[in-house]
Amino acid sequence: MPETSQRMSRVDTAWLRMDNDVNLMMIVGVWLLQPGITHAALCERVEDKLLKYDRFRQKVVQDAMGATWVHDEAFDIHRHVLHEKKLKRERGQSEREALQAHVGELANTALDPDHPLWQFHLIDDYEGGSALVARVHHCIGDGIALISVMLSITDGGMDPPKRKKREAAESEGDWLSDAVVKPLTDLASKAIGMYGGGVAKSMEMLSNPQQGLLGSLDMARTGAKVLGDVAAMALMADDSPTLLKGKPMGQKIVAWGEPLPLAQVKVIGKALNCSINDVLLACVAGAIGAYLNEMGEDPTGKEIRAMVPVNLRPIEKAWQLGNRFGLAPLTLPIGIDNPIERVYAVRTRMNQLKDSYQPLLAFAVLSVAGLLIKPVQDGLLGLFAKKATAVMTNVPGPAVALKLCGSTLRQTMFWVPASGDIGVGVSILSYGGGVQFGLITDKKLCPHPQQIIDRFEPEFEKLLLVTMMLPWAEAA
C-alpha cells in the first residue's frame, strides 16, 4: 500500500515554492525512440514501474508551516500520460525544430497543483519513431534521483527497494549526517567558526520536517548563525555583464545537438591530464564566447559564473527521491580564445571547488529558505541568481543504449530549471557512448540557443586538432 501522507522536507519545500513568473521549477526531458511505441504500452509500463514510487501518486498540500505529500484519491493515469498523435509544424520547420518549439511551450506551462506534479507527453510519428517529453517538478527529486527513477521504467528496469517504516522515517537524517554533517564538521568547522555538536544540531534541525513551529523558529535562529558565517558567499563579485544576463521575459526556448564521441573526449582529457568535465566545460565556455563574439560583443577577458549542482548522496540511494545536492559557483573563462589555455583555466577553477564547503552551505541556505515566507525566500535565493548567468549540470547516463517497450532509446536530453532571474540552463549528458549538450534559454536573453549548440562541436574539433599538434615527442 502507498503512503497516504508524509511531511515534505525543508529543501523540497524550498524548490516547491521557487516557481516565479519567468522560471518554473520543472525538470524537462526528451526521449527519442525507434521504432515508435503505443500509448497503451507506455501507460501499462508507467503503472507497473513508475507508480511503485509513492511520490508519483501523491499531490502536494501546502500549509503555513510548509507542505505535505498526500495520496491523490482522484489519480488518473491518463491525466499524467498524454497522447499527442501529431506534432504541429509551422511552414518551413523541420521535425526537430517543431519538437524543440513544443518542448519550449511545455517548459512554460505549469503543472496542475491539484494532482501529482508530473506529466509525460507521447508524440507519434517523430522521425520514424516516437518522442517522449517528460515534465517533473523539482520538488519531487533532483536530476540524479530522477535519472535513476526514469531508468526503472526501461526494459529490465529495477523496482525501488522496499523500505521499512523506521528506515523511511530516518532516511533523511541518516543521509544528512553522512553526506553533510560529517564533511561540514571535518572540513569547514575551522573555516566558519562552528564546532562539532553545534553543526550537527543545526544540520539535524534543518533536515527534520517533523519539527513544530517553535522548533522551526529555533532552527531559523541557528540557521541565521550559519548564514552569518557564510556571508562571504553573498560578497562574490558579479560576473561579467553579457547579452545572456538580464531580466528574462519568461518564454523558454530549448535546443540540443548530436552527441560527440565520448571516447574522443576521454583521449583529450588523458592527453592534457585533465578530467572529462574539464574538457566539456572548456567547450561550453568556448561556444558561449564564440556566440557572443558573433553577436557583436567582444568576450575577451570576460568570465561568467554558472551554478553547478554537487551531489550530496550515495548514488545507490538515488531511488529515494528528494533533493540532496548543494550548489557550487563555477567561473567559465569565456574570454580565453586558446582552447588549451581555456581547458587548463577550467581545470584550475574545478580544483578550487573540489575541497570547497560551499555546496554544503548552499544546502543549508535552501533548508532555511524552506521555512520562510515566499517573499523572504525569494530574496534569500536571489543572492545566488544575482551572482550567476547560468545553471549548469552534468549527469552521467548509461554507457549502452536502453530499450523502452521494445523500442531503442536512441537519444535523450534534459533541461534543468533556473531560479530567480537566471535565463540560461546548460545540460551535459553522456549516454550510449556519446555526450551531448542541451540549452534552455529565455527568448529575451538568447532567442536562438541553437546557435550556441552548433558551436560546441567546432570548439571540440578545434581542441582536438590543437591537442594533436602539441609537441608530445619533445615533451617526452
DOKEKE-304046 format. One record per residue: x, y, z of N, C-alpha, C, O in turn. Coordinates in steps of 0.1 Angstrom, whole numbers, plus 2048, in hexadecimal, padded with zeros to 3 digits. Example, Ala and Ser with C-alpha at 12.3 -4.5 7.8 and 13.67 -1.06 7.14 Angstrom:
% residues 2
8847C784E87B7D384E8847DF84E88E7DF855
8807EA8478897F584788180084F88680B850
//
This chain:
% residues 476
8087F480080080080080980C80081380D807
8058177F880D8237F880B82B80580182A80B
81583380881483C81380884681080884C805
80084981A7F58528187F986081A7F4869813
80386382380887182481687082A819867832
81E87B82882B87C82D82F88B82C82D891822
83589083783989E8378458A082D84E89882C
8448AB82684E8AE81C85A8B48238598BC82D
8668B081F8728B58258748C482286D8CA81A
87D8CB82A87F8D98298848DD81B87F8E6815
88E8D58168948D88098898D77FE8898DF7F5
8828CC7FE8788CA7F486D8D47F48688D87EA
86A8D98008608E48028668F17FB85E8F87F4
8738F37FD8798FF7F68778FE7E78749087E1
87A8F27E18788F17D386A8F27CF8678F77C4
8618ED7D78528EE7D384E8FC7D28479007C9
8539057DB84F9137DB85891C7D38569287D3
8619167CB86A91E7C38659237B686B92B7AF
85991D7B28539217A58519317A584D9367AF
85493779A85194579984C94878B84993F783
84A95578784395877B84C95576E847954763
85995477086295176586994476586F94075B
86993D77086F930772866926779863929785
86291B77385B91177A86590677E86E903776
86390078A86D8F778F86A8E878A8688DF792
86A8E777D8688DA7778758D577087C8DC76A
8788C87728828C176A87B8BB75E8718B475F
87F8BF7528798BB7468838B273E88E8B573C
87E8A773988689E732880899725873899724
88889471C88388F70F88A88170C89688070E
88287770988786A7058828686F687686A6F3
88C8646EE8888616E08898526DE89484C6E0
87F84C6D987D83D6D987C8396CA87683F6C2
88282D6C88828276BA8808186BB8898126C1
8768126B686A8186B086181E6BA86481F6C6
8558236B684C8296BF84681F6C98468136C6
8408246D483981C6DD82B8216DE82782C6DA
8228196E481481D6E58118236F38188216FC
80782B6F38028326FF7FE82770A801829715
7F781D7057F381370E7FF80C7157FE809721
80980970D81580271381C80B71D821806727
81D81871A82382172381B82273082182273B
80E82372F80682473B808818744809819750
80880C73D80A8007458177FF74C8187FB757
82280474582F80474B83080E75783680B761
82A81A75582A82476082381E76C828820777
81881876A81081277581880777C817806788
81F7FF7748267F47798337F87818377F178A
83980277C84780678184781378984A814795
84381E78284582B78883C82D79484083479E
83082879482682A79E82A8237AB8238247B5
83481A7AA8398147B784081E7C084381B7CB
8448297BA8498347C283E83D7C78378437BE
83C83E7D48308457D982F8537D48248587D2
83A85A7D283A8687CE83186A7C282C8757C0
8318607B982A8627AC81B8607AD8148627A3
81685C7B980885B7BC8048657C57F88677C9
80D86D7CA80A8777D58098857CF8128897C7
80088D7D47FF89B7D18058A37DD80889D7E7
8068B07DB80C8B87E68018C17EC7FA8C87E5
8008C17F97F78CA8007FF8D38098078CF812
7FE8E08068068EA80E7FF8EF81A7F28F081A
8068F38248008F983080A90483581490782F
80790A84080F91584581D911849826919849
81F90484C82C8FF8518348F98468408F5848
82E8F783A8358F082F82C8E98268238EF821
82E8DC8248268D481B8268C581F8308C1826
81C8BE81A81B8B081D8188A88108118AD807
81F89D80E81B89480380F88C80780F885812
80588C7FF7F88868027F487D7F67F48827EB
7EF8717F97EB8687EE7DF86E7E77D58737ED
7E086E7D97D68747D17CB86A7CF7CC8607C7
7BF86B7D57B48627D47AE8627C67A88597C2
7B086D7BF7AA86F7B27B586C7A77B387179C
7BF8657AA7CA8627A17C585B7947BD852795
7C98607887C585B77C7D185A7737D7865770
7D584F76F7E184D7677E185575A7EB85A755
7D58577547D385E7477D486D7497D687573F
7D48727567D68807587E58837587EA88E756
7ED87875A7FC87A75B80487574F80F87974D
7FE86B74880486673C7FC86A7307F286372D
7FF87472A7F787A71F7FC87571180887270F
7F28747087F586F6FB7F387B6F17E887F6EE
7FE87F6EA7FE8896E08018836D380C8806D0
7F68806CB7F88786BF7FF87F6B48058796AB
7FF88C6B48058946A980D89F6AE8088A76B6
8198A16AA8228AC6AE81F8B86A48218B6698
81B8C36AA8178CF6A28248D569C82E8D76A3
8248D768F8308DC68882C8E96808228E9678
8338F468283190067B8388FE66D8408F566B
83490766483A90665684990865784E91165D
8508FF65185F9006508668FA65C8728F965C
85E8F56668658EF6728688E16708618D966A
8748DD6748788CF6748718C868086B8CF689
8718BB68086B8B368B8728B769986B8B96A3
87F8B86988868BC6A58828CA6A98808CC6B5
8828D36A087E8E16A48708E16AA86E8E96B3
8678D96A48598D96A98598D36B78528D86C0
8618C86B98618C26C68678CB6D18638CC6DC
8728D26CD8788DC6D686F8E76DA86E8EB6E5
8678EC6D085D8F66D38538F16DD84E8F86E6
84E8E56DB8448DF6E38498DD6F28428E06FB
8568D86F385C8D670085D8E370785B8E4713
8618EE7008618FB70685490070B853906716
8498FD70483C9017098388F97158338FE71F
83C8EC7168398E47218418E972D83C8E8739
84D8ED72B8568F37368508FF73C853903747
84790673484191273983391074082D919745
82F90373F8219007448228F97528288EF753
81B8FF75B81C8FA7698148EC76A80A8EA763
8198E47738128D77768068DA77F8068E4786
7FC8D177E7F08D37867F38D17957F68C5799
7F18DB79E7F58D97AC7EB8D07B47ED8CD7BF
7DF8CD7AE7D58C57B47D88B67B37D18AD7B8
7E38B27AB7E68A47A97F58A37A97FC8AD7AA
7FA8967A98098947A981089C79E80B89E793
81B8A27A28228AC79A82B8A678F8378A8790
82589F78682D89977B82389676F817893771
82989576382289175782B88C74D83789174C
82788274582D87D73982588172D81988072E
82C88472282588871682B87F70B836880707
82387570682786C6FB8238726EE8178746EC
82D8746E582A8796D882D86F6CD8388696CD
82386C6C58258626BB82C8676AE82D8736AC
83185E6A683786169984186C699841875691
84B86B6A38568756A386286E69D8678646A3
86787369287386D68B87285E68A87C85768C
86685968786484B685862843692862837691
86184A69D8608436AA85684B6B384C8506AE
85A84C6BF8528536C985B85D6D186785A6D2
8558686D585C8716DE8548716EB8488726EB
85B8706F785587070485B87C70B86787D70E
85288570F85689171785188F72584588C728
85B89072F85788F73D85989C7448628A3742
84F89F74D8508AB75584E8A77648448A1767
8578AA76C8578A677A85B8B27838658B8780
8538B678D8568C17958628BE79E8648B27A2
86B8C779F8788C57A78758C17B587E8BB7BB
86A8C47BB8688C07C98678B17CA8698AC7D6
8648AA7C086389B7C08718957C287388B7C9
87B89B7BB8888967BC89289E7B388E8A57AA
89F89C7B68A98A27AE8AD89A7A18A788F79F
8B689F7998B989878D8BE88A78E8BA881787
8C78887988CC87A79A8C187179E8C1866799
8B98757A78AE86D7AC8A48697A08A085E79F
8A087479889787178E89C86978289586177C
8A986A7808AF8617758AE85377A8AA84A772
8B18507878B084378C8A283E78B8A0832788
89884678F88A84278E88583F78087E83677D
88984877788584776988B83A76388483475B
89783776789D82B76189581E766896814760
88E81F77188681477687B81076C87680576D
87681976486B81675B87081074E86880B746
87D81074C88280A7408827FB7418807F574C
8837F47358827E573588D7DF73F8997E273E
8897D77488927D17528957DA75E89D7D7766
88E7E675E8917EF76988D7E97778847E1778
8947ED7818927E878F8877EF7968867FC795
87F7E879E8767EF7A787E7F57B38897F17B6
8787FF7B987E8057C587F7FB7D08767F37D2
88A7FB7D888B7F27E38807F67ED87C8017EE
87C7EB7F58717EE7FF8787F280C8827ED810
8727FD81187780281E86E7FF8298627FF828
8747FD83586D7FB84186980984686F813842
85E80A84D85981785286481F85986582B857
86B81886287681F869880825860885830862
88481D85688E82284C88982E844890837842
87C82D84087683883987684584187985083C
87384484E87284F85788085685A88186285B
88A84D85A89785285E8A08558528AC85A854
89C8528468A585283A8AB8608388B7861835
8A386B83A8A88788388B387C8428BD88183E
8B087984E8BA87C8598C78748578D2879859
8C58678538D185E8508DA8648458E6865847
8D486783A8DC86C82F8E28798328ED87C82E
8DB8818398E088F83D8EC88D8468F6895844
8EB88484F8F788285890387E85090E883852
90187484790C86F83F91287883591E87A833
90987F82E90D88782290F89682591789C81E
90989B83090A8A98339118AC84091B8B3841
90B8A684B9108AA85891F8A685A9278AE85F
92389A85793189585993A89D8509448A2855
93889F8439418A783B9418B684094C8BC840
9368BB8449368C984893D8CA8559458D4857
93C8C185E9438C186B9528C086895A8C886E
9568B68609648B485E96B8BF8569768C3859
9648C384B96A8CC8429698DB8459728E3844
95D8DF84A9598ED84B9598F38599578FF85A
95A8EA8639598F08719638FB87495F90587A
96F8F986F97990387297790F86997991B86D
97290D85D97091885496492185796592D855
95991B85D94E92386094B92586F94192B873
95492087795392388594891B88C944920897
94490F88793B90888F9418FA8919498F588A
93C8F489C9438E78A09398DC8A392E8DE8A9
93D8D089F9378C38A29288C48A59208C489C
9248C38B29168C28B690D8CD8B09028CB8AD
9138D98B090B8E48AB9078E389D8FC8E5899
9118DE89590E8DC8869048D18858FA8D287E
9068C588C8FE8BA88B8EF8BD88F8E68BA888
8EE8C589A8E18C989E8DA8D28948CE8D0891
8E18DB88F8DB8E48858D78DD8798CC8DF874
8E08D48738DC8CD8678D18C386A8C98C0861
8D18BD8768C68B38798B88BB8798AE8B6874
8B88C787F8AC8CE87F8A88D387189C8D386E
8B28D68698AF8DA85B8A88CF8538A08D184B
8AC8C38568A78B784E89A8B28538948AA84C
8968B585F88A8AE86587D8B586287A8BF867
8758AF8598698B585585E8B38608538B885E
8608AC86A8568A98748568B488084D8B4888
8608BD8808618C788B8548D088B84F8D3880
8508D38968458DD8988498EB8958558ED892
8408F489684390289384D90889C85690F897
84D9058A985790A8B28659058AF86E90C8AE
8658F88AC8728F28A78778F989B8838FB899
86D8FC892871902885877910888881914882
87191789187792589488492489B88D92C898
88691A8A48939188AA89D91489F8A991989F
89990C8968A190888B8A59148828B191587E
89C91C88089E9288788A993187E8B1937877
8A893288C8B293A8938C09348918CA93B88F
8C09268938CD91F8918D29218828DE923880
8C891F8798CB92186B8D192F8688D993085F
8CC93986F8D194686D8E09478708E794E86A
8E493F87A8F293F87E8FA93987290593E86E
8F592E86C8FB9288608FC93285590793484F
8F19398528F19428478FA94E84A901953841
8FB95285790495D85A91395985791A961853
91694D85A92394885892794684A933946846
91D94584191F94383391C94F82B91994E81F
91C95B83191896782A92296A81F91E971815
92E9648209379668159329618079369667FD
9289578089229527FB91B95E7F491B95E7E8
9159667FC90D9717F691697C7F29129857EA
92397C7F692C9877F29349837E693E98A7E2
9319787DF9379757D39359807C992A9857C8
9409837C193E98D7B79349897AC93497D7A9
92D9927A792498F79C92C98A79093798F78E
92698178892E97D77C92C987771924991773
93398676693499075C92699275691F988753
92299E7539159A174D91699C73E9209A0737
90D99473990C99072C8FE9907278F599372E
8FC98D71A8EE98C7158E698171B8DA98271B
8ED9787228E696D7288E19707368DA96773C
8E497B73B8E097F7498D798B7488D9995741
8CC98A7508C29957508B59907568B498575C
8AA99775389D99475889698B74E893990743
89397F75188C97674787E97A74587898174D
87897673986A97873786196C73A85596E73B
86796173C85F95574085B94C735853943737
86094E72985D94571E86993C71B874941717
86892F71C87492671B87692170D86C91E706
88291E7098869186FD89090E70089A910708
88F9026FA8988F76FD8A08F36F089B8F66E5
8AB8EE6F18B38E96E68BC8DE6EA8C08DD6F6
8C08D56E18C98CB6E38D08C76D68CB8CB6CB
8DB8C06D78E28BC6CB8E58AD6CB8DF8A56D3
8ED8A86C18F089A6C18FC8976CA9048A06CD
8FC88B6D09078886D99158886D49178856C8
91E88C6DC92D88A6D993187D6DE92C8776E7
93B8776D794186A6DC94786B6E99518736EB
9428646F394886570195686070195E865709
95A8566F99678516F997185C6F597C85C6FA
96E8656EB97786F6E79798796F398487F6F5
96E87C6FA96F885705979880710981887715
97887371298086C71C98F86D71799886F71F
99286B70A99F86C7059A587A7079B187B70B
99D8847049A28927069A58947159B089A719
99C89071E99E89172C9AB88B7319B2890739
9AD87F72C9B98777309C687E72B9D087F732
9C588371E9D188A7189D58977209E089A721
9CB89E7259CD8AB72B9CD8A973A9CF8B3742
9CC89D7409CC89B74E9C18A27559C28A875F
9B58A274E9A98A875399E89E75499F89374E
9938A275B98889975C97F89B74F9808A5748
97589274E96C8937439648A07459618A773B
9608A37519588AF7549608BC75095A8C574A
96D8BC7539758C774F9748CA7409738D573B
9758BF7389758C07299678C57259668CF71D
95C8BF72A94F8C372694C8D172A9468D9722
94F8D573694C8E373B9548ED73394F8F8731
9608EA72F9688F37269618F5719961900713
95B8EA7149548EC7079478F47099448FC700
9408F37159358FB71893990A718933913712
94490D71F94991B72094D92071294A92C70F
95391870A95791C6FC94B91F6F494B9296EC
9419166F49359186EC92E9256F092992C6E7
92D9286FD92693470192E9406FD92894A6F8
93B9406FF94394B6FB94294D6EC9419596E7
9429436E49419456D593494A6D19339536C8
9299466D891C94B6D591B95A6D89169626D0
92095E6E492096C6E89289756DE9249806DA
93396F6DA93B9776D09349796C39349846BD
92D96F6BE9259706B291997A6B49159806AA
91497B6C09099846C390E9936C490699C6C7
91B9956C39219A26C39269A66D19299B26D3
92799C6DA92C99F6E893A9986EA93A98C6EA
9449A06EB95199A6ED9539946FB95299B705
9559866FB95698070896498070E96697B719
96E98670797B98670C97C98A71B97899571E
98398272398598673197898473A979987746
96D97F73496197E73C95F96F74196496673C
95896F74D95596275394696375794196D75A
94095775793295775C93194B766939942765
92894D76F92794377A91B93A77891093F774
91D92D77991292377891191C78691B91878C
90591B78B9029137979019047938F990078B
90A8FC79990B8EE7959068E57A190C8E77AC
8FD8DD79F8F88D47A99038CA7AD90A8C57A5
9048C77BA90E8BD7BF9068B37C79008B67D1
9078A67C38FF89C7C99048997D89108997DA
8FB8987E18FE8967EF8F98897F58F8887801
8F68807EC8F08737F18F88677EA8FD8697DF
8F885C7F18FE8507EA8F584C7DE8E984C7DF
8FC8497D38F58477C68EB83B7C88E183B7C1
8EE8317D08E58267D28D88297D98CF8217D9
8D78357DE8CB83A7E58C38447DD8BA84B7E2
8C78457D08C084F7C88B184C7C78A98557C5
8AD83F7C889F83C7C68968427D188A8427D0
89C8477DC89484C7E788E85A7E488685F7EB
89185F7D888C86C7D488F8777DD8978767E6
8898837DC88C88F7E38988967DE89F8917D4
89B8A27E38A78AA7DE8B28A97E88B08AD7F4
8BD8A37E48C88A27ED8D58A67E68DE89E7E3
8D68B37E38E28B87DD8E48C67E18DB8CD7E6
8F08CA7E08F48D87E28F78DF7D58F68D97CA
8FB8EC7D68FE8F47CA90C8FA7CC90F8FF7D6
9138F97C19218FF7C19229097B591E9067AA
9289157B892991E7AD93691C7A594191C7AA
93491879893F91678F94192178593792577F
94C92778494F93277B95492C76E95E92576D
94D93076395192B75695993674E95494174D
96593374A96D93D74396993E73497093A72B
95E94573295994672496295071C96195070F
96B95772297396171B98195B717989963711
98494F71999094971598E942708986938707
9969466FE9949416F099C9346EE99792B6E7
9A89336F49B09276F29A991B6F99A791B705
9A69106F299E9056F89A68FE7039A08F970D
9B38FC7019BB8F570B9BC8FE7189BA8F9723
9BE90B7169BF9147229B19147299B1915735
9A791372199991372799790673099190773A
99B8FB72B99A8EE7329A18EF73F99B8EB74A
9AD8F473F9B58F574C9AF8FF7559AF8FE762
9A990A7509A291475999690D75F99491076B
98F9057589838FE75E9888F47689828F3773
9938ED7659988E376F99B8EA77C9998E5787
9A28F677B9A68FD7879999007909998FF79C
98F90578998390979097C8FD7969768FE7A1
97C8F278F9758E679497D8E17A09768DC7AA
98A8E17A09928DC7AB98F8E57B898F8E07C3
98D8F27B698A8FB7C197D8F77C797B8FA7D3
9738F27C09668EF7C59668E17CC95D8DF7D4
96F8D87C896E8CA7CD96F8C97DC9688C17E2
9778D27E39788D27F19708DD7F89728E0804
9678E37F095F8EE7F59538E87FE94E8DE7FB
94F8F08089438EC8109378F480B92D8F3811
9398FC80092D9047FC9218FC7F89169007FB
9228F07F29168E87EF90F8E47FC9028E47FC
9168E180690F8DE8139088EA8198FD8E881E
90E8F581890890181D8FC9058148F390B819
8FD9038078F29067FE8E68FD8028DB902802
8E88F18068DE8E880B8D78EE8188CB8EE819
8E08F38208DA8FA82D8D29068298C790882F
8D690E81F8CE91981B8C09148168B691A819
8C090A80E8B39058088AB8FF81489E901813
8B18F981E8A98F48298A28FF8318968FE834
8AA90A8338A491583A89991C83288F920837
89C91D82589292381C88591C81C87A92281A
88590E81E87990781F87090A82A86490682A
87591183486D91684086792383E85D927845
86C92B83586993983585D93C82C85A934823
85694782E84B94B82585194E81785D951816
84994C80D84E94C7FF8569597FC8619587F6
8519657FF8599717FC8679718028719757FB
86896C80E87596C81587E96180E88A96380C
87795580B87F94B8048849507F789094D7F4
87C9577EF88095C7E288C9657E48969647DC
88C96D7EE8979777F08A496F7F48AF9737EF
8A29657FC8AE95D8008B49567F58C09567F3
8AC94F7ED8B19477E28B59507D68BD94C7CE
8B095D7D68B59667CC8C49697CD8CA96E7C4
8CA9667D98D89687DB8E09607D18EA9647CB
8DB9547CE8E194B7C58DF9507B68E99517AF
8D39537B38CF9577A68D79647A18DB965796
8D996D7AA8DF97A7A78EE9787A38F498079C
8F496D7A890296B7A690596179B91195F798
8FB95D7948FD9537898F695677D8EC95E77D
8FB9527728F59537648ED9477618E3947759
8F293B7658EC92E7618EB92476C8F2925776
8E391A76A8E390E7728E89037698E490275D
8F18FB76E8F78F17658F88E476D8FD8E3778
8F58D97668F58CC76C8FB8C17638F98C2757
9028B87689098AD7609058A076790989D772
8FD8987608F888B7658FD87F75D8FB87F750
90487676390886A75C8FC86075A8F685C764
8FA85C74E8EF85274B8F5845748901843748
8ED83B7448F182E7418FB82E7358F983572C
90582573690F82472B90981D71F90F81E714
8FE8157208F980E7158EA8137138E481771C
8E68117068D88167038CE80D70A8D080170B
8C381370F8B980C7168AD80A70D8AC810702
8A380271189780070A88B80371388B80271F
88080870D87380B71386880470B866808700
8617FB7128567F470B85A7EE6FE8537EE6F4
8677E96FE86C7E26F28737EB6E88797E66DF
8727F86E98788026E08858076E68878086F2
88E80B6DD89B8106E189A81E6E58958276DD
8A08226F08A18306F48AE8356EE8B98336F3
8AC83B6E28B883F6DA8BE84C6DE8CA84E6DC
8B78556E48BC8626E98B48676F48A88666F4
8BA86E6FE8B38737098BA88070D8C688270C
8B288A7128B78977168AE89C7218A2898721
8B38A472A8AB8AA7348AF8B97378BA8BD733
8A78C073D8AA8CE7418A68D174F89B8CD754
8AF8D87568AC8DB7648A68E97658A98F175D
89E8EC76F8998F97718A39027778AC8FE77E
8A190F7758A991A77B8A1921785895924782
8A792678F8A092D79A8A193C7988AA941790
89994479F89A95279E89895779088F954789
8A296078C8A196677F8AC9607758AF96676B
8B29557798BB94E7708B49497648A9943765
8BA94C7588B394974B8B993F7438B593D737
8C49387488CB92E7408CD9217488D2922753
8C99167428CC9097488D490073E8D08FE733
8DF8FB7438E88F273A8E88E47408EA8E274C
8E58DA7378E58CC73C8EF8C47338F08C6727
8F68BC73A8FF8B37348FC8A57388FB8A2744
8FA89C72F8F588E7328FD8847298FE88571D
90387B73090A8707299008647288F9861732
8FF85D71D8F685271B8FA84A70F8FD850704
8FB83D7108FD83470590A8376FD90A8356F1
91583B70492183D6FD92384B6F892D84E6F1
9198546FA91A8616F591886B70091386770B
91B8786FE91888270891288E7009188926F6
90889470590189F6FE8FD8AA7078FD8A9713
8FB8B67018F88C27088EA8C67058E58C46FA
8E38CC70F8D68D170D8D68DF7138DD8E271D
8CD8E870E8CC8F57138BD8F87148B58F570C
8BA8FF71F8AC9057218AF9147248B691772E
8A991D71C8AC92B71E89F93371E89492E719
8A093F7238959487228959507158A0954711
88A95170E88A9577018909657008969696F6
88E96D70B89397A70B8A297B70C8A9983706
8A89717148B69727168BE96A70C8C996D708
8B895F7068BF9576FC8B49516F38AF9466F6
8B09586E98A49546E08A89486D889E9416D3
8B49456D58B893A6CD8C39316D38CE9316CF
8BF9296DD8C99216E48D09166DB8DB9126DE
8C99136D08CF9096C78DC90F6C18E59076BE
8DE91C6C08EA9226BB8F691F6C590191E6C1
8F391E6D28FD91A6DB90090B6DA90C9076DA
8F59036DA8F78F56D98FF8F16CD9088E86CD
8FD8F86C19048F56B59138F86B691B8F46AD
9178FF6C09259036C292D8F96CB9398F96CC
9268F06D292C8E66DA9368DD6D39418DB6D6
9318D76C89398CE6C09458D56BA9508CF6BB
9438E16B49508E76AE95A8EA6B99668E96B7
9558EE6C595F8F16D09668E46D49728E46D7
95E8D96D49648CC6D896F8C86CD9798C36D0
96B8CA6C09748C66B59818CE6B698B8CA6B3
97F8DB6B998B8E46BA9948DF6C69A08DF6C4
98E8DC6D19968D76DC99D8CA6D99A88C86DC
9968C16D299C8B46CD9A88B76C49B28B06C5
9A68C06BA9B08C36B19BD8C86B89C88C46B5
9BB8D26C09C68D96C79CD8CF6D09D98CF6D2
9C58C66D79CB8BC6E09D48B26D89DF8AF6DC
9D08AF6CC9D88A66C39E48AC6BE9EE8A66BB
9E48BA6BD9F08C16B89FA8C46C3A058C96BF
9F78C26CFA018C56DAA0D8BC6D8A0C8B16D3
A198C16DCA268BA6DAA278AF6E5A308B06EE
A1F8A46E4A2089A6EEA2D8936EEA328906F9
A338906E3A408896E2A4B8916EAA5388C6F1
A4B89E6E7A558A76EEA538A76FDA5D8A7705
A468A7701A438A870FA4889B716A4C89C722
A4789070FA4B883715A5A883716A5F87971B
//
